[in-house]
Amino acid sequence: MPKELIKTEFYIARRLSSRRDGAKAGVMERVATIATAVSLAVVIITLSVVVGFKEELNSKISGTVSDVVITESTLSREGLKRSDAIESLFENKPIERYSVYRAKEGVFKNDDNIVGIMLKGVDSLYVLDFYRDCLTAGELPRLNGVPRSKDILISERTARKMDVGVGDRVEMVFIDADGTVLRDRFEVSGTYSTGVDNVDNAFALTDIRNVARLYEGDNERISGYEVWLKDGANRRAVAEELNDELLAYYLEGGVLTDATAIDDIYADVFSWLATHDVNAVVIVVIMIVVALLNMTTALLIIVFERKRMIGELRAIGMKRRSIVEVFLFRALFIVGRGVVWGAVLGIAITVVQHYYHLMPLPAEDYMLDAVPASLTWGWWAIAIVATILITLIVMLLPASFSARISPSETMRYE
């Protein structure tokens, strides 16, 4: 760009920032650049991990339990009757799909181990894509086949606890409310792993008719409906709307049912996730404060180092505002280098973790077996722009000191 088209203040700041004959930046300038880079990198990684935790746990919990569950309000042994009236409530709502299920709590038992589990029965209309993606060995259970299969899909963790594998037969024991002990045997068709300890330890999947047998073969009743919502839908809002309509259904039909969002079913998990928001805010604020303190110190030192130059510029008629602009541009160059290096470092670490999961987590403490890193390009862009804007706004204070320097004072002692 021709020099005559470049703003004078920008040109002076660029000359001050240029490195000639291999000269290095001043110590404080390098410290400010590094502080900005590290702070932005930490902010990017923090945002990615926090969003990653939410996305991973939301995806995996809703994959196994759905977004909203409709069950009978009372703990009835008979269960809920499938109803066209209830299913009609799903129309004109942000619902992607729904499915029925039948469940019964029991324990896996062999000579050495006992593991509590919820046996969940589904039919052939149940979408198994989530479990297919999580399959680690074997295959998915056969549903609604003739003759009825005794296939069961269990988690990899449960398989390890029971010391069983694909093709092995396992016994389950169930106890009815009246104390009757029921036993049944199944064949392990496959194992899955979601990476979420709470989910993997909770469920085993089989044909819905296998569970109906445990209720005296009653195929007319179900434990409830699982409802999956469209992206962006508010689970609690949909559950509340359904509850209002289910109340009217109760007044007409006498069957009291509840719609519950998974946020309330797994309240401890989602409360734990909420604490990550607070942690993220604290980390982001600390990193920004560190960067601002270093930038402020660096710019003040640069201003004092250039007192003679400021005095000369003021002596030849440069206005105070223009002097401030020179040092704001100077700060912009420092911030710009820090932002570029910070963005490259933070995004590179996040991308590597996203695809290769190099940083593991103890699943018993964090529910996931690896640090989740979401590629949140929108949040990254906001973080980068916010870092630049906040820094430049705060830099107005140290830059304003340059305008207070008097030409007579700087030249008196030269």
C-alpha positions in Angstrom: 0.0 0.0 0.0 1.4 3.5 -0.9 2.7 5.4 2.1 0.5 8.4 1.3 -2.6 6.2 1.8 -1.5 5.0 5.2 -2.6 6.8 8.3 0.3 8.7 9.9 -0.4 7.2 13.3 -0.5 3.7 11.9 2.7 4.2 9.9 4.6 5.4 13.0 3.3 2.5 15.1 4.3 0.0 12.4 7.8 1.5 12.2 8.1 1.2 16.0 7.0 -2.5 15.7 9.3 -3.4 12.8 12.4 -5.6 13.4 15.4 -4.5 11.5 18.8 -6.2 11.3 17.6 -9.1 13.4 16.7 -6.9 16.3 14.5 -8.6 19.0 11.4 -7.2 20.6 11.8 -5.8 24.1 11.4 -8.0 27.1 8.1 -6.6 28.2 6.7 -6.7 24.6 7.6 -10.4 24.4 6.1 -11.0 27.8 2.9 -9.3 26.8 2.7 -11.3 23.5 3.3 -14.6 25.3 0.8 -13.7 28.0 -1.9 -12.9 25.4 -1.1 -16.1 23.4 -1.2 -18.3 26.5 -4.4 -16.7 27.8 -6.2 -17.0 24.5 -5.1 -20.6 24.1 -6.4 -21.4 27.6 -9.7 -19.7 26.9 -10.1 -21.6 23.6 -9.3 -24.9 25.2 -11.6 -24.2 28.2 -14.5 -23.3 26.0 -14.0 -26.5 23.9 -13.8 -28.7 27.0 -16.8 -27.2 28.7 -18.9 -27.4 25.5 -17.5 -30.9 24.8 -18.6 -32.2 28.2 -22.1 -30.9 27.6 -22.3 -32.3 24.1 -20.8 -35.7 24.9 -23.0 -36.3 28.0 -26.1 -34.9 26.4 -25.6 -37.1 23.3 -24.8 -40.3 25.2 -27.4 -39.9 27.9 -30.2 -39.0 25.4 -29.0 -41.8 23.1 -29.8 -44.4 25.8 -32.6 -42.7 27.7 -34.0 -40.2 25.2 -34.7 -36.5 25.9 -38.1 -36.9 27.5 -39.5 -40.1 29.2 -43.3 -40.6 29.7 -44.2 -43.1 32.4 -47.1 -43.9 34.7 -47.0 -41.8 37.8 -47.6 -44.7 40.2 -45.2 -47.6 40.5 -47.6 -50.1 38.9 -46.6 -53.7 38.3 -48.8 -53.8 35.2 -47.3 -50.8 33.5 -48.8 -48.3 31.1 -51.2 -49.2 28.3 -50.0 -48.0 24.9 -52.5 -45.3 23.9 -53.3 -43.5 20.6 -54.4 -40.6 22.7 -51.0 -40.2 24.3 -49.2 -40.6 20.9 -51.4 -37.9 19.4 -49.9 -35.5 21.9 -46.5 -35.8 20.1 -47.9 -34.1 17.0 -47.1 -30.4 16.4 -44.1 -30.5 18.8 -40.4 -30.4 18.1 -40.2 -34.2 18.4 -38.0 -36.2 16.0 -39.2 -39.6 17.0 -40.5 -41.7 19.9 -40.5 -45.3 20.9 -42.0 -47.6 23.5 -40.0 -49.7 26.0 -40.5 -52.2 28.8 -38.0 -52.5 31.6 -37.4 -54.5 34.7 -34.7 -54.3 37.3 -32.7 -57.4 38.0 -29.2 -58.7 38.6 -26.7 -60.7 36.4 -25.5 -63.7 38.4 -22.9 -66.3 38.0 -20.7 -68.3 40.4 -18.4 -65.4 41.2 -20.2 -62.1 40.5 -23.5 -60.3 40.9 -24.2 -57.1 38.9 -27.4 -55.0 39.2 -28.8 -53.9 35.8 -32.0 -52.5 34.2 -33.1 -54.9 31.5 -34.7 -52.7 28.8 -36.8 -54.3 26.1 -37.5 -52.6 22.8 -39.2 -53.5 19.6 -38.1 -53.5 15.9 -39.2 -49.8 15.5 -36.6 -48.7 18.0 -33.7 -46.9 16.3 -30.5 -48.7 17.2 -28.1 -46.2 15.5 -26.7 -45.0 18.8 -25.9 -48.5 20.0 -24.5 -49.4 16.6 -22.0 -46.5 16.8 -21.0 -47.6 20.4 -20.7 -51.3 19.5 -17.3 -52.8 20.6 -17.8 -56.5 19.9 -20.4 -58.8 18.4 -23.7 -57.5 17.0 -26.9 -55.8 18.0 -29.7 -58.0 19.4 -32.3 -59.4 17.0 -35.7 -57.8 17.7 -39.2 -59.1 16.9 -37.8 -62.2 15.1 -39.6 -65.5 14.9 -38.8 -67.4 16.9 -38.1 -64.9 19.7 -34.4 -64.5 20.3 -32.8 -64.4 23.7 -30.1 -62.0 22.5 -28.9 -59.3 25.0 -26.6 -56.4 24.5 -24.6 -55.5 27.5 -21.9 -52.8 28.2 -18.3 -53.6 28.0 -17.9 -52.7 31.6 -20.6 -55.1 32.7 -19.1 -57.9 30.5 -15.7 -57.4 32.3 -17.3 -57.5 35.7 -19.2 -60.7 34.8 -16.2 -62.1 32.9 -18.3 -62.9 29.9 -18.0 -62.3 26.2 -20.0 -62.5 22.9 -21.8 -65.8 22.6 -21.7 -66.6 26.4 -25.0 -67.3 28.2 -25.8 -65.2 31.3 -28.5 -65.7 34.0 -30.6 -62.8 35.3 -32.6 -62.9 38.5 -35.6 -60.7 39.1 -37.7 -60.2 42.3 -41.4 -59.2 42.0 -43.1 -56.9 44.5 -44.7 -59.9 46.1 -41.3 -61.5 46.7 -41.5 -64.0 43.8 -38.1 -64.8 42.3 -37.9 -65.0 38.5 -35.0 -66.3 36.5 -34.2 -66.1 32.8 -31.2 -66.9 30.7 -29.9 -64.8 27.8 -27.1 -65.0 25.2 -24.7 -62.1 24.9 -25.0 -60.9 21.3 -22.6 -58.0 21.6 -21.1 -55.4 23.9 -21.1 -51.6 23.7 -19.3 -48.7 25.4 -20.6 -45.1 25.5 -17.7 -43.9 27.6 -20.2 -42.7 30.3 -19.9 -44.8 33.4 -23.4 -44.0 34.7 -25.0 -45.1 31.5 -22.8 -48.2 30.8 -23.5 -49.6 34.3 -27.2 -49.1 34.0 -28.7 -50.8 31.0 -28.9 -54.0 29.0 -30.9 -54.2 25.8 -33.1 -57.0 24.6 -36.3 -57.9 22.7 -39.3 -56.3 24.4 -41.1 -59.7 24.5 -38.4 -61.1 26.7 -39.3 -58.4 29.3 -43.0 -58.9 28.8 -42.5 -62.6 29.8 -41.4 -61.4 33.2 -44.8 -59.7 33.5 -46.7 -62.9 32.7 -46.4 -62.4 29.0 -48.5 -59.2 28.9 -47.6 -57.6 25.5 -50.3 -54.9 25.8 -48.5 -52.8 28.4 -45.3 -50.9 28.3 -43.1 -49.2 30.9 -43.3 -45.9 29.0 -42.5 -43.8 25.9 -39.0 -42.5 25.1 -39.2 -39.2 23.1 -36.2 -37.7 21.2 -36.4 -34.0 20.3 -35.2 -32.1 17.4 -31.9 -30.2 17.7 -32.2 -27.0 19.8 -35.5 -28.0 21.4 -35.9 -27.2 25.1 -36.4 -30.5 26.9 -37.9 -29.1 30.1 -40.3 -26.8 28.1 -41.5 -29.8 26.0 -41.9 -31.9 29.1 -43.9 -29.2 30.9 -46.2 -28.8 27.8 -46.7 -32.6 27.6 -47.5 -32.7 31.4 -50.2 -30.1 30.9 -51.8 -32.2 28.2 -51.3 -35.5 30.1 -53.2 -34.0 33.0 -56.2 -33.5 30.7 -55.7 -37.1 29.5 -55.8 -38.2 33.2 -59.1 -36.3 33.8 -60.7 -38.0 30.8 -59.1 -41.5 31.0 -58.1 -41.9 34.7 -54.5 -42.8 33.9 -52.0 -40.5 35.6 -48.7 -40.2 33.6 -45.7 -38.0 33.8 -43.3 -36.5 31.2 -39.8 -36.1 32.7 -36.8 -34.5 30.9 -33.5 -36.2 31.3 -32.2 -33.1 33.0 -34.4 -34.2 36.0 -33.8 -37.9 35.6 -30.0 -37.3 35.7 -30.2 -34.2 37.9 -26.9 -34.9 39.5 -25.1 -35.2 36.2 -26.6 -32.0 34.8 -26.0 -30.1 38.0 -22.4 -31.2 37.8 -22.2 -29.9 34.3 -23.6 -26.6 35.4 -20.7 -26.2 37.8 -18.4 -26.4 34.7 -20.0 -23.1 33.5 -18.9 -21.4 36.6 -15.4 -22.9 36.4 -15.2 -21.8 32.8 -16.2 -18.2 33.6 -13.6 -18.1 36.4 -10.8 -19.4 34.2 -11.7 -17.1 31.3 -11.8 -14.0 33.6 -8.4 -14.9 35.2 -6.7 -15.5 31.8 -8.1 -12.2 30.5 -7.0 -10.3 33.6 -3.5 -11.8 33.3 -3.2 -10.8 29.7 -4.5 -7.3 30.4 -2.1 -6.7 33.3 0.9 -7.8 31.2 -0.3 -5.7 28.2 -0.8 -2.6 30.4 2.6 -3.0 32.0 4.3 -3.5 28.6 2.5 -0.5 27.0 3.4 1.8 30.0 7.1 0.8 29.7 7.0 1.4 25.9 5.5 4.8 26.5 8.2 5.8 29.0 10.9 4.4 26.7 9.6 6.7 23.9 9.2 9.9 25.9 11.7 11.7 23.7 9.9 10.6 20.5 6.6 11.7 22.0 8.0 15.1 22.9 9.4 15.5 19.4 6.0 14.6 17.8 4.2 17.0 20.1 6.8 19.7 19.3 6.1 19.4 15.6 2.4 19.8 16.2 1.0 16.3 16.5 -2.2 16.3 18.6 -2.7 14.5 21.8 -5.3 12.3 20.3 -2.9 11.2 17.5 -0.3 10.3 20.1 -2.8 8.1 21.8 -3.7 6.5 18.5 0.0 5.7 17.8 0.3 3.7 21.0 -3.1 2.0 20.5 -1.9 0.8 17.1 1.3 -0.3 18.9 -0.8 -2.3 21.3 -2.8 -3.7 18.5 0.3 -5.1 16.8 1.4 -6.8 20.1 -2.1 -8.2 20.7 -2.4 -9.3 17.1 0.8 -11.4 17.4 -0.4 -12.9 20.7 -3.8 -13.6 19.3 -2.4 -15.4 16.2 -0.1 -17.6 18.3 -2.7 -18.2 20.9 -5.4 -19.1 18.4 -3.0 -21.5 16.5 -1.8 -23.1 19.8 -5.3 -23.5 21.4 -7.0 -24.7 18.2 -4.2 -27.2 17.4 -4.4 -28.7 20.9 -8.2 -28.9 20.7 -8.2 -30.5 17.3 -5.7 -33.1 18.3 -7.6 -34.0 21.4 -10.9 -34.1 19.5 -9.7 -36.7 17.0 -7.1 -38.7 19.0 -8.3 -38.5 22.6 -4.7 -38.3 23.9 -5.7 -37.0 27.4 -7.6 -39.6 29.3 -9.9 -39.2 32.3 -10.8 -41.5 35.2 -14.4 -42.5 34.2 -15.4 -43.2 37.8 -14.8 -39.5 38.6 -15.7 -37.7 35.4 -18.1 -40.1 33.7 -16.1 -39.9 30.5 -12.9 -41.8 29.7 -11.2 -39.0 27.8 -11.2 -35.2 27.9 -13.9 -34.1 25.4 -12.9 -31.3 23.0 -15.6 -29.8 20.9 -14.7 -27.9 17.7 -16.7 -24.8 18.7 -15.7 -22.5 15.8 -18.3 -19.9 16.7 -17.2 -19.6 20.4 -13.6 -19.5 19.2 -14.3 -16.5 16.9 -16.1 -14.7 19.8 -13.2 -15.4 22.1 -10.7 -14.0 19.6 -12.7 -10.9 18.8 -13.5 -10.3 22.4 -9.8 -10.6 23.4 -8.8 -8.0 20.9 -11.7 -5.6 21.7 -11.4 -5.9 25.5 -7.6 -5.4 25.4 -7.7 -2.4 23.1 -10.4 -0.8 25.3 -8.4 -1.3 28.5 -5.3 -0.1 26.6 -6.9 3.4 26.3 -5.7 4.1 29.9 -2.0 3.4 29.5 -2.0 5.0 26.0 -3.6 8.1 27.4 -0.5 8.7 29.6 1.5 9.3 26.4 -0.7 12.3 25.6 0.2 13.9 29.1 3.9 14.0 28.3 5.0 17.6 27.8 7.5 18.4 25.0 9.4 20.8 27.2 9.9 18.2 29.9 11.3 15.5 27.5 13.7 17.9 25.8 14.9 19.7 28.9 17.1 16.8 30.0 18.3 15.6 26.6 
